[in-house]
Amino acid sequence: MNLTDPILRHARMRPNATALVEGERTISYATLADRILHTAGHLTALGIRPGDRVGLGLKDDCECVIALLAIARLGALAVQVDWRSRPEEKERIANAFAPKLLLTLSESNIAARCPIVVLDSKWHQAVAAAELPVDMPEDWEIPFALLGTSGTTGLPKFAVATHLHFFLHVCAYLQAMPSTRHYRCLLSLPLYFGAGRLMCLAHLVRGDTVILYPALFTAAEFVDVVTQNKAEVGFVVPSVVRQLLPLASGSESLLPGLELLICGGAPLFADEKLVAVRKLSLNFCEMYGVTPVGPVSVIRPQEIAERPASVGRPFSLVDLEVIDEDDKPVGIDIVGRLRCRGPALTSPVVGVGLGSAADDFRDGWYYPGELASFDSCGYLFIQGRASDVVFRGGAKVFPAEIETVLQAHDAVVDAAVLGRSGSDNEELLVAYVVVCRSVSPGDLLAYCRSRLAPNKVPHEIHIEPDLPRLSSGKLDKRALASKLAQPRSS
């Protein structure tokens, strides 16, 4: 079976149903299927065969979705190149993976060592005239796409997902859907990122309508677009949640029309989740996932009320363990390293001159580098990354615990804690906070002393206008560490 089969089936059974919406443009499932097959035919004429790599340097629009599905239909491997990146970053990805050709918007925006095909008027004429491909692979084990991490701790790492792997990722994501009816889904995430690509294809596999909206927007625009398009499902990253909350000043939910509002890509603080359910959507949930495995767990509104610090219980096809330094499972409520396995686990890409994920795959498990614990009911609690742990007084200190305490202060809207080398090999805790009203670092330190053990109280607290974050919403630890390394004026 090919990942595009369910989409082509919708075209046969519900040809007039709307598949994609982009501004004033609407594409039915029948038209989408026709464009997929004709694009696959043109790619065949350009020499693309099963197993070939094809670069995608396109915007988050219908053309990118069609090209991605046409590549999948041929059994080729999609290599997505973020069109927002600087030219040298695009070239690095394209040259590392050496696609047979690169689909892009303009020859001038990248200098890759591979043939570049521009999606201009000639391209569209050739697609319309292309013969449909005759032989198309139906093997689940054929590679579908390269999945890249966000690179929060260094260069991005990549894994290869087969059609079967990605279909299982889709199935896990769809477990969050509240019912079996068809939805109008607002996609405001970049297709380059795993969550955006997964959400788009999952809803097309399901037969829903996907509304494509540029990923750069204000919170007010997001609310307007949800309302104007009558969207019923949305996915946002935590930075967007933090922008939306100040708009929800009334007693009613800000987004009452949404039957499901998912937040993912980075952790939310417990109090933010509680407020989001009350102010943004009664159907707010948080999904936790890791790129090589896909969605891992989801916590729903009723569960958030009881365990706001949790990310939920694992999906049925994901096996999780929390282990010690000897890879032995630990007990309930004990923090250890998290590892994952299951049929959705992808394979690492090695030897491409970028970050290598090979060390994260061992003995059939994937190690995402995060610390976690389970409670007695099987709920998962993420405690932060193992690389972020700070040692003070001979004990481990988890920055996430301090960040949660700071976030609970009514003046703090965002917080991050890092370790800095001090004297006698003792690490010092340094906190960076964003505030919504006047408050002094001394007041915040006093607040921490009243709620934390002495070895967990920050040595310094700095008030910042904002914290550096990646477009995925995750804290940019490298940028913050660079800031920490810079001398501060007295």
Secondary structure, DSSP 8 states (H G I E B T S, - for coil): --TTHHHHHHHHHSTTSEEEEETTEEEEHHHHHHHHHHHHHHHHHTT--TT-EEEEE--SSHHHHHHHHHHHHHT-EEEE--TTS-HHHHHHHHHHH--SEEEES-GGG---SS-EEE-SHHHHHHHHH----S-----TTSEEEEEE---TTSS-BEEEEEHHHHHHHHHHHHTT-SSSS--EEEE-S-TTSHHHHHHHHHHHHHT-EEEE--S---HHHHHHHHHHTT--EEEE-HHHHHHHGGG--SSS-S-TT-SEEEE-SS---HHHHHHHHHHT-TTEEEEEEETTTEEEEEE-HHHHHH-TT---EE-TT-EEEEE-TTS-B--TT--EEEEEESTT--EE--SSSSB--GGGEETTEE--SEEEEE-TT--EEEEEEGGG-EEETTEEE-HHHHHHHHHTSTTEEEEEEEEEE-GGG-EEEEEEEEESS---HHHHHHHHHTTS-GGGS-SEEEE-S---B-TTS-B-HHHHHHHHHS----
